[in-house]
Amino acid sequence: MVNRLTYLLKLASGQAAPMGPVADRAKVEALKLMRTPQIREALSQSPDGLDRIRSLMQTAGLAA
């Protein structure tokens, strides 16, 4: 699931596809996925993964 979140964030930030409707939809889906307990647990167990996700979220404009 973390891999899916990573890919969605890359789409949302324009790294895997051009900005537009696909990026907007990817942002929505990434935010939904971030709310699931499985993702939260997986990220809490992997500090490196959390740093990577945090960086992608900042690039996508989803975190300060």
Steps between C-alpha positions, in 0.01 A plus 500: 500500500788737565612444141157605378514813714845581364379466142191712566715774651732490198196541276369784718831687486540468124797261516320204338248684281426855390307725735127509439197286580708189565716682753193645670340156528826353630509763778150404610580128495830552685324691776240222533774240517691699764200471732501119504636326809711262288696786342548676832630182657732422209643853504551496876711186465720647227667835580669509157168440327339774704771748398455407133121536523532833683728631226258390227210658687684832515577480129135428423391793716322284756719586802668808634 
